Amino acid sequence: MSDTPMLHIRACVFDAYGTLFDYASAAARCGDALGENFWQVTGDALDFAMETLRITDGALRERLMNLYLSLESFPEVPDVSVSNSNSEGTWGLK
């Protein structure tokens, strides 16, 4: 690693998707075009993951799919303001 200080860094954001940003909102806004396809793809991905892990529990699959419909935010998220209107016109946190 370099010992050079990072003087020009003004902000650092990591792991924003699924932590601060609702990654399902994009699909929700395109529901008219996606129809049931997005839900199907989500279920197919879960099926693949469960099969890969050799989990054959239909009740667990149904429970996970239903939980996806009501995701909880992390406790600290309500205290974070997300904006795309900073002085440089880029996304950031306040």
C-alpha positions in Angstrom: 0.0 0.0 0.0 1.0 3.5 -0.6 1.8 5.9 2.2 0.6 8.8 0.1 -2.4 10.5 1.8 -5.5 10.7 -0.3 -5.9 14.5 -0.2 -8.5 14.9 -3.0 -11.1 12.4 -1.7 -14.2 14.3 -0.5 -16.5 11.3 0.1 -16.4 7.6 0.2 -19.4 5.4 -0.3 -19.5 1.6 -0.4 -22.0 -1.1 -0.4 -24.8 1.3 -1.2 -27.0 -1.0 -3.2 -29.1 -3.2 -0.9 -27.8 -1.1 2.0 -29.1 2.4 1.3 -30.7 2.2 -2.1 -33.8 0.0 -2.7 -32.5 -2.1 -5.6 -36.0 -3.5 -6.2 -37.5 0.0 -6.9 -36.2 0.0 -10.4 -38.1 -3.1 -11.3 -41.2 -1.8 -9.4 -41.2 1.3 -11.6 -41.1 -0.8 -14.7 -43.8 -3.2 -13.6 -46.0 -2.4 -16.5 -43.2 -3.6 -18.9 -41.8 -6.4 -16.8 -45.1 -7.8 -15.6 -44.5 -11.1 -13.7 -41.2 -11.6 -15.4 -39.1 -9.9 -12.7 -40.8 -12.0 -10.0 -40.2 -15.1 -12.0 -36.5 -14.3 -12.5 -36.2 -13.6 -8.7 -37.8 -17.0 -8.0 -35.6 -18.7 -10.5 -32.5 -17.2 -8.9 -33.6 -18.4 -5.5 -34.3 -21.9 -6.9 -30.8 -22.0 -8.4 -29.3 -20.9 -5.1 -31.2 -23.4 -3.1 -30.5 -26.2 -5.5 -26.8 -25.3 -5.5 -26.8 -25.5 -1.7 -28.9 -28.7 -1.8 -31.8 -27.1 0.1 -35.1 -28.8 -0.8 -37.5 -27.0 1.5 -40.6 -25.6 -0.4 -41.9 -23.8 2.7 -38.5 -22.0 3.1 -38.6 -21.0 -0.5 -42.1 -19.5 -0.1 -41.2 -17.8 3.1 -38.1 -16.2 1.5 -40.1 -15.0 -1.5 -42.8 -13.5 0.8 -40.1 -11.8 2.9 -38.7 -10.2 -0.2 -42.0 -8.3 -0.5 -41.4 -6.5 2.8 -37.7 -5.9 3.3 -36.6 -4.1 6.4 -34.2 -1.2 6.3 -31.1 -1.2 8.4 -31.6 0.8 11.7 -29.2 3.5 10.6 -30.7 4.1 7.2 -33.5 6.6 8.3 -30.7 8.9 9.6 -29.0 9.0 6.2 -30.1 11.4 3.5 -29.4 10.3 -0.1 -29.2 13.0 -2.7 -28.2 13.5 -6.3 -28.0 17.2 -6.0 -24.6 18.0 -4.7 -22.4 20.8 -6.1 -20.8 18.4 -8.7 -24.1 16.9 -9.8 -23.2 13.4 -8.6 -24.9 11.1 -6.2 -23.8 11.3 -2.6 -24.7 11.3 1.0 -25.5 14.2 3.3 
